[in-house]
Structure formats: structure tokens, C-alpha cells
Amino acid sequence: MIVDFSESKPSDKKILSDFCIIGAGPAGISLALRLSEQGKNVCLLEAGGREFVFYKEQDPYGGENIGRPYDFTTTRVRSLGGTSNHWGGWCRPLDPIDFKKRDYIALSGWPIAYDDLLPYYESALHVCEVSTAGMGLKAFDHDFTESSSLSQLIEGFKAKNFFFSPPTRFGTRYQDELSKAENIACYLNATVTSIMELAGNIVGITGLDPEGNQFSVESNTYVLAAGGIENARLLMINNLANSSGYLGTCFSDHTGATIAAAVLSISNRYTLYDRLIGGTKTMVSPHLSFTEDLMVENELINFGMVLKSISTTDGIVEGIVNMRGLHRQDRGDYFSILVRMENTPNKDSKISLSNNNDIYGMPQIRLDWRPNMYDFESLQRIRGCLNISLDCQFTITY
């Protein structure tokens, strides 16, 4: 069932459940439905309603930005379905190198391995409604550009594909299932304000509806699924889970830049970076990258390149590059070379609490996003590897 606290006042009785999930975005909704299938009673709490509400002031998702520009009010959505409501649908599994400790990247290495996630990817493709043209996970590293691609022509290059969800708006797509599930109670406009701890265990939570009426939940298991920023804010407000000193630190997002323009002459330019696989309606965005060995050898962070067809190189770089071995005798086609890459961990890049409160009396966030200089130096390193591999010169801009 779905209960909207903006339409009905919370009951004076405590909500009891096997699992309490805070946040009804893609993670929270997916988990609630899976637990329901296993016969568990689930309390699913969403701070927003069915529709997004714009707050003129004291926005719960507002705050201060004191670092690199970052609009955290548009990257998060406070409504049923969470950020899937404005998601572009890009999907790709993590690569094995992402999990590994790399001596040249401080704080690298995950506590889980690549193989630990493998059993769950097929389910993730299903719930996100991602089509891979019947190829399953193999499609993400398949070379759809065939003999014309750089990954075929240049040693050390590798194809890395992104596939697309429609995109699935989880609040809309799974609303009926949430409503009909007898063992799921999904509460909207239910803002968690307090997480109570006793002897190292969470023993209950309390929250408020839009009019300030209080509700409470007692559960066997509690799951924070409110997103990276909001999870950290809730834990910091309640002085929880910071024994390591890392709570709220190592904030990260994607960075990247158009590093060059190029003249390429490839027999079928429209199959190179089109988003449709021939003969199907499956969308794909092929990227180029390096093999793991080449990345480690050159101390690079993980990245992907996309060559986008353009009509002119004005405003991108001062010069144009001809990639030797790929150009015809006549004029080639213009492409911009865009690099997208991960951020390396930086403990000084962090979320903390502001002195300003939101409409529920909870501290807003203060965000200080600080990508490491190594990340920008990696663009230069990637350019250097391209110069050697392609025997050409790039002009880099960012």
C-alpha cells in the first residue's frame, strides 16, 4: 500500500516492520519489491510525494557550496522514484580495475571485489529495463563498430559501451506494484529526522509529515537508501557511523573535458557512435578506452572517450589532428574527442553540516567538492598515450 502523509495524518501507533528502508528511489524501491517477494514486511519511507516540490527557501536538499561548482539541488530529486525522475538512463557495470588497489592512486581499493557484484547485474538490467540486444553483460564490452574502430586498429585500445534504460521512472513504473503489495507499506511525505541508537544498534527512527506531525518506526533491520549526500547528512545529524573519520568525505562525481578535435576517415561513420544497433531499437553509446594493463602501465585513472561528429572544430582547439592510418586522401570527417573519467578519492572533498536549517529544523549541507589535481593531470597523460599510439599531436583544452 501507499500512504501519503500530506493527505492523511500519521497514526499515533508506532509502525512495525521486518525492514525499514529510508528512501524510495531506484535502490529503495528495488529492495522493497525483492524483500516483499521473500515474504518480508517492509516499511518504505519517502521524504517527497508523487510529484517534485520546489522549495523557495530552507530546501531540505539545499545548502552551501564552498568548493568546485556543483548544483546539488538539481542532481537530487525529492519525490517517489528519487533521481530516476530526471535520470538520462545511462547504464554500464563497473570495471574490474575500479575495485583494485592501485599504488599510484591514494585510498584506492574497494572492500568488495568485481566478482561479488556479478550475480546481481542481470537483475539490475531487468529492473532498469535495459536492452542489450540479447547479448547480456557481454554487450558492454562488445565492439559494435567492427573493423572500422580504433579498438580494432590500435593495440591497447578497448571498447566500453553504455546502454540505456528507457529511462525507467521508478516511481511511475513500480507504483502499482507498491500499491498492491500487501507486505509493503510505502509512506510519502515522510521525512526522517532522528535515528535512535542504543548500545551500537539502531532501535528506531522518528520523522515528520509536512505539517510537523510525528511518526515513528521500529524494525528489525534499517536500510539507508536516500543517496550518497542524504545518507551522509542523516548520519552526521544523528552522530552515527563515523568511527573511521571518513563519513561525508571523498565526495566524488564525474569529470571530463573535450581534449581535442580530429579528422577521421572511416568507411561508415554513422555506425561508429550512433545510438542504435543495426536492425534493432537497442540504444548504445560506444566509448573507447585503454586496456587495464595499459592504464596501469601509464598510471591512468579509468576513463572513456567518445568521438562525436561535428561540422566544425571552431571553439574546440586551435588545430585539427589527422589520425595517421585512418585518413583518406581527401578530406576526412570532423570529430571532437571527449574524455569522461572517474575522480580519485580525496578526503578533503567532503560534505559537512551547515549552520542553516531546512524547513524541518535539520541542518542543511555544506559541500566542498575538490577533485585531485591528479585527475586533471590524467587528461595530459591520456593525451600523451594517444600521441604515441596514434603517432599524432593533440591540443588539450579544459
N, C-alpha and C positions, 0 to 999 in steps of 0.2 A: 504494500500500500504506500501511497504518497500523501503526506500531511503537510500543508503549508501553514506555518505559524503566523504568516501575515493575514490569514483568513480565519484561523481558529487559535484561541489561547492555549498555551501548553497546559497539560493536566498537572494537577498538584502531585500526582503519583510519580515516583521515580521510574524511568524507562529501564527495563531489564533486557539483557540480550547475551548471546554467546560471544558475539563480536560487535564492537563499536568501531565504525570506520568514519574518520573525520575527513570530509572532502569527497564530493560526488562528481569528480572529473573522470577521465578515462581509467585511471588506476582504481579509484574507489568504486566506480560502477562495475568494472570488470570483476573485481574481487568479490563484491557483494553478490553478483549473479553466480559466480562459481561456488561460493560458500553455500548459497541457497540450494544449489543442485545437490550439495552434500548433506542437506538436511539441517544446516545450522541456522539459528535465529540471528538475524543481522539488524543492527541499528545503523543506518547510513545518514550522516548529518551533512547538510549543505548550507553554507552561510548565505548563499544567494537564493533567488527564486527561479521561476521558469524563464524569466527574461532578465537581461542585464539592466542594472540600475546605475545611472550616473550620479555620483556624489559631487556636489559643488564644493563642499568643504568637509574636512575631517573624514576623508575617504579611508576606509579600512585598508585599502590597497595603496594608499598614498604614502608620502613620506619625503625625506630629504635625499637628494643625490649630490654627493660631495666628491665623486671620482669621475671616471670617464663617463661621458653622457650615456644615459640608459633610461628609457621610459618604462618604468616598471608598472605604470597604470595601464598600459596597453598590452603588455606581454602576459598579463594575467586577466582572467575573466571570472567574476564572482557571480556565478549562476549555475543551474543544473547542467552538467556536461563540462564545466570548467573551461580550460583553454581550448578544448576541441571545438568550441563555438567560433573560434577565429583561426583555427589551425589550417595551414595550407595543405596538409596531407602527406608531407614528405616522410618516407619510411626507409630505413636501412639498418640492419643489425650492426652492432659494434664489431670491430675487427679484433683478431687475436692480440695484436700489438697494443691495443688500448688497455688491456688488463695487466700487461707485463711491466715489471720494474725496468726502467731504462736509466743507466748510470748518469746519462747526460741531462736527465730531467729530474729535478728535485721533487720529492714527495710522490714520485710515480709508483705505480703498482697497486692493484686492487686486492681486497681481501677475498675475492672470489675469482674464479678462472673463466675463460671463454666457454669451456665445455659445460660449466654449471648452468648457463642460460640456454644452451642449445635445445633442451627438451621443451622449452616454452615458446619458441619463436613461431611455430606453426599455429598455435593457439592465438598468438598475438596478431598474426596475419589475418586470421579468421575474424576476430573481434573488431579489428580495424577495417575489415572488408577490402583487403589489399589483394589485387590480382597480379600474379607473376607469370601469366600465360602458361599455366600448368607445369612450370619448372620448379616450383617450391623455392627453397632457400638458394639453390644453385643459380637462380636467375640474377642474384645480386652481384655476382662476380663473372657473369657470362658476357662475352664480347659480342654485343649486338651489331657492332659496326663492321664485323667480319674483316676481310683482307685490307680494307682501306684505313684501318685505325692505327693510331700511333702505338697502341699496346701490342699490335702485331708486328709493327715495323721496327720498333726500338726496344732493345734489350733493357730490362729493368722497369719498364712501364707496366701498369696493371689497370684493368678496367674495374671501376667501382660504380655500381648503379644504385640510383634511388628509384623506388616505386612509390605509387601514390594511393592513399586512401581516397574515397570519393571527393572530399574528406567526410569521414563519419562524424556527425554531430552527436555525441554520446547521449546528451540529454534528450534529444528528439528521437534518435534511433532506438534507445532502450527504455524509453519512458513507459511504454505499455507493459514490458516485462517486469519493471519495477513495481508498477501498479498492481499487477496480477499476482505477484509472488506473495504467498501467504506468510512466509517467514522472513520477509524483508519489510522493515518499517523505515521509509525514507522521509526525513523531516527537512523541509525547505525553510529558508529564512531562520535558520537555527545556528547562531554564532557561538562557537565555543570560546569561553573566556577564562576558564580555570580548569587545570588538570591537577587532581589531588594525588599526592604520593604518601605512602606510609611504608617505612622500612624498606625502601628501594623498589616498591611495587606501586603501580598505578591502581588506585582503588575507586576512582570515579571521576566524572567530569561534570561541570556545570556550564550553562550558557544562557544567552538572552535572545528573546524574539525582538522584532523591530520596535516594539513598544516598551521594551525593558522588562517584560515578564520572564522569570527564570524557569529553566528546565534543568533536569539532572539525569545522568545516565550511569548505570552500574553494569559492568560487563566482565566477562572472563578474560577477554583479550581486546586490546586497543590498538588501532592502526592509524597512523598519521598519513594521510594521502592528500594533503592540501597543497602540494607543490613545494619546491625547494625553498623558496623565500618564506612562504607562510608557515611551513613546518618549523623552520628555524625561529621565526618570530614567536610562535606559540610556546616553543620550548624555552626560549630566553625569557619571555614574560613570566613563566612559571618556574624559572630557575631549575630546569631539568636537563639531564643528559649532557653535561659539559665537563665531565671528569678529565677528558683528554685535552681540553682547551681549544678544540677545533670547531665547536658549534658556531655556525654562521660564517666561518672562514672559507677560503678558497672558492669564493663566488666566481662563476665562470659562465661564459656564453661563447658563441662562435665569433671569430674574427676572420677577416679576409680582405682581399683587395684585387682590383684589376691590375695585373702586374705588367701587361704588355699587349700589343696588338700584333697580329701575324698575317702573312699572306700564305694561304694553303691552297693547294690544288688537289682535290680528292675526287675520285670518279663520281661518287654520289654524295654530295654534300648534305642532302636532306635526310639521309639515313644516319648521319653522324651524331647529331644532337637533337633530333626530333623527339617528341614525347610519345609517339605511338609506334608499337611494334608492328611491322608489316603484316597486314591481314587480320589484325586483332584490334580491340579497343583498349588494350592494356597500355597504360602510360608508363614511360620510363625516362629518367634523366641520366644518361651515361656521364660519368666523370672519369677522368684519368688520374692515376696516382702512381706511386712507385711501389715496388715490391717491399715487403718488410725488411729483407736483407739490405736493400739499397737505402731505405730510410735509416736503419740503424747504423750502417756504414758511414753515412753522411750526417748523423746526429740530427735527424729531422723529426719534427712532430707530425702526427698523422694529418693528412690533408687530401683534398680532391681538387682537380682542375676541371673547369668546363670551358670549352671554346664556343663562344656564341657568335653566330653570324651577324655581321653589322654591315652597314652600307658605307661607312666612312670611319676613319681612325681619328678624326678630329677630336681633341679634348682627352684622348686616352694616353697617347705617348707622342713624343716628338718624332720618332722614327718608326718605320714598319720593318718587320722581320720576315725574311723568306726562310722557311724551314728547308734546309738542304735535303734533297732526295724526294721531296714531296711536291715540288713546284713544276708546273708545265713550262713550256717555252713562252706561252703567252701569259696574260695577267691571271693571277690567282684570285681566290676569294678572300675577303677580309674577315678576320675573326678577332674578337677580344678574348684574352686569356684571363679568366677569373679564378683565383685560388680561394678556397674555403678551408679553414683549418680549426683544429681544437685549440683551446687555451691550455697552457701548462699551469699546474697548481701554484697558487701564491697565497700564503697565509695572511698577507696584508690586504688582499682583496676580500672584503667582508661585508656582512650585514650586521648591524647593531641596532639598538633601540634608540629612537628619537625622544626628545623631551616633549614632543607634541602628541596628543592623544586623538584617537579616532572617535566616531560617534558612540562607540560602546565603552569609552573610557580606557581603551587599551593603547599602549604606546605604538605609534607608527614606526616604520623602519627608517634607518639611515643607511644608505647604500654607498659603498666606496669600491667601485669596480676598478681594479688595477691589473690589467694584463701585464705579464712579464715582458721586459724588453727582449727576452729570448724569442718570444712569439714573433715579433717584428723582424728580428734578425733571421728567423727561419725563412721568411719570404726571400731574403737575399740568398740564403743557402739553396732554396728551391730554384731560384733563378740561375745560380751557378751550376747546379746539376743539369738544368735544361741546356745551358750553353755548351756543356761538354757533350751531352747525349745527342743534341741536335746540330752541333757544330754551327752555332749562330750566336748572335748577340741580342739580348733583351734590354729594354729600358724599363726599369721598375718604378712604379708610382704608388704611393699610399699616403 
